[in-house]
Amino acid sequence: MNPGFVFGNFWASLFVIPLGLFFHWLYFFATGRRGVGLLIPGGILLVAGVVCQISMLFDIWQYTWPGFLLAAAFGLLEFYWFAGRNRWLLIPIFILTSISVLFFAIFALGSLSSFRIMGQSAAAIVLIAAGLFLMLGKKRERF
């Protein structure tokens, strides 16, 4: 454990996440909830720091980059929540969150389809198991 290893792998936990928490502290405690604009960069830095830290630890940058879109949506959501709830902010929040979730789902399904269990695609095994569950599960009464 040398300093280069710690800074190289935990830079997000050392610098980015604490800065996001600092912006939140400024809003909630230092400004008496008057500086609501501090929540946008605070939320973005907090979520982006978590995304970067997870990506660094597991080396999965190619799958987690949609988290940066989610970070912007989270910052705007905090602003919406604490700043009088301007309903027009929900449009970019919804768009950014939808795109982020869509890309996460695409990359998750793509990595699942390339994952093999005993020579078979994991996606095929999951689909067969889901079909069996639907066919053999309890039958619900219809109206």
C-alpha positions as CSV (number, residue, x, y, z in Angstrom):
1,M,0.0,0.0,0.0
2,N,2.0,3.0,-1.2
3,P,0.6,6.5,-1.7
4,G,0.5,6.0,-5.5
5,F,-1.8,3.0,-5.2
6,V,-4.1,4.7,-2.7
7,F,-4.4,7.9,-4.8
8,G,-4.7,5.9,-8.1
9,N,-7.5,3.7,-6.9
10,F,-9.3,5.8,-4.3
11,W,-9.1,9.3,-5.8
12,A,-12.9,9.5,-6.0
13,S,-13.4,8.6,-2.3
14,L,-10.6,11.0,-1.3
15,F,-11.6,14.1,-3.4
16,V,-14.8,13.9,-5.4
17,I,-17.2,12.4,-2.8
18,P,-16.1,14.6,0.0
19,L,-16.5,17.7,-2.2
20,G,-20.1,16.7,-3.0
21,L,-20.7,16.1,0.7
22,F,-19.2,19.5,1.4
23,F,-21.7,21.2,-0.9
24,H,-24.5,19.4,0.9
25,W,-23.1,20.5,4.3
26,L,-22.9,24.1,3.0
27,Y,-26.6,24.0,2.0
28,F,-28.0,22.2,5.1
29,F,-25.9,23.8,7.8
30,A,-23.8,26.8,6.7
31,T,-26.3,28.7,4.7
32,G,-29.4,27.8,6.7
33,R,-31.0,26.3,3.6
34,R,-30.8,29.6,1.7
35,G,-28.2,28.5,-0.9
36,V,-30.3,25.9,-2.7
37,G,-28.1,26.2,-5.8
38,L,-25.4,24.3,-3.9
39,L,-27.4,21.1,-4.2
40,I,-27.0,20.8,-8.0
41,P,-23.1,20.5,-8.0
42,G,-23.3,18.7,-4.7
43,G,-25.6,16.0,-6.1
44,I,-23.7,15.7,-9.3
45,L,-20.3,15.3,-7.5
46,L,-21.7,12.9,-5.0
47,V,-23.2,10.5,-7.6
48,A,-20.3,10.9,-10.0
49,G,-17.9,10.2,-7.3
50,V,-19.7,6.9,-6.4
51,V,-19.8,5.9,-10.0
52,C,-16.1,6.7,-10.4
53,Q,-15.2,4.8,-7.3
54,I,-17.2,1.7,-8.3
55,S,-15.7,1.9,-11.8
56,M,-12.1,2.1,-10.4
57,L,-12.5,-0.8,-8.0
58,F,-14.0,-3.2,-10.4
59,D,-12.6,-1.8,-13.7
60,I,-16.0,-1.5,-15.3
61,W,-15.9,1.9,-16.9
62,Q,-17.4,0.6,-20.1
63,Y,-20.6,-0.4,-18.2
64,T,-20.9,2.5,-15.7
65,W,-20.6,5.6,-17.8
66,P,-24.4,6.1,-17.9
67,G,-24.0,6.9,-14.2
68,F,-22.8,10.3,-15.2
69,L,-26.1,11.1,-16.8
70,L,-27.8,9.8,-13.6
71,A,-25.5,12.2,-11.6
72,A,-26.8,15.2,-13.5
73,A,-30.4,14.0,-13.0
74,F,-29.8,13.5,-9.2
75,G,-28.4,17.0,-8.9
76,L,-31.4,18.5,-10.6
77,L,-33.8,16.2,-8.5
78,E,-32.3,17.6,-5.3
79,F,-32.7,21.1,-6.6
80,Y,-36.4,20.3,-7.5
81,W,-37.0,18.7,-4.1
82,F,-35.6,21.5,-2.0
83,A,-36.3,24.6,-4.2
84,G,-40.0,25.0,-4.4
85,R,-40.7,22.1,-6.8
86,N,-40.7,23.8,-10.1
87,R,-42.5,21.2,-12.2
88,W,-40.5,22.1,-15.4
89,L,-37.4,20.6,-13.8
90,L,-39.0,17.2,-14.0
91,I,-38.6,17.2,-17.8
92,P,-34.8,17.1,-17.9
93,I,-34.8,14.9,-14.8
94,F,-37.0,12.3,-16.5
95,I,-35.1,12.5,-19.8
96,L,-31.7,12.0,-18.2
97,T,-32.9,9.3,-15.8
98,S,-34.6,7.4,-18.7
99,I,-31.6,7.6,-20.9
100,S,-29.3,6.5,-18.1
101,V,-31.5,3.5,-17.1
102,L,-31.9,2.5,-20.8
103,F,-28.1,2.5,-21.4
104,F,-27.6,0.6,-18.1
105,A,-30.1,-2.0,-19.2
106,I,-28.6,-2.3,-22.7
107,F,-25.1,-2.9,-21.3
108,A,-26.4,-5.3,-18.6
109,L,-28.2,-7.4,-21.2
110,G,-25.2,-7.2,-23.5
111,S,-22.8,-8.5,-20.8
112,L,-25.3,-11.1,-19.7
113,S,-25.7,-12.4,-23.2
114,S,-21.9,-12.9,-23.5
115,F,-21.6,-14.5,-20.1
116,R,-21.5,-18.3,-20.4
117,I,-22.5,-21.0,-17.9
118,M,-21.4,-24.5,-18.8
119,G,-20.9,-23.5,-22.4
120,Q,-24.4,-22.0,-22.7
121,S,-25.4,-18.4,-22.8
122,A,-26.7,-17.1,-19.4
123,A,-29.4,-15.2,-21.2
124,A,-30.8,-18.4,-22.6
125,I,-30.8,-20.1,-19.2
126,V,-32.5,-17.1,-17.6
127,L,-35.2,-17.0,-20.3
128,I,-35.9,-20.7,-20.0
129,A,-36.1,-20.5,-16.2
130,A,-38.5,-17.5,-16.5
131,G,-40.7,-19.5,-18.9
132,L,-40.8,-22.5,-16.7
133,F,-41.7,-20.3,-13.7
134,L,-44.6,-18.8,-15.6
135,M,-45.8,-22.2,-16.9
136,L,-45.5,-24.1,-13.6
137,G,-46.2,-21.3,-11.2
138,K,-49.5,-20.9,-9.3
139,K,-52.3,-20.0,-11.5
140,R,-54.2,-16.9,-10.5
141,E,-57.9,-16.7,-10.8
142,R,-59.1,-14.3,-13.5
143,F,-61.9,-11.9,-12.7
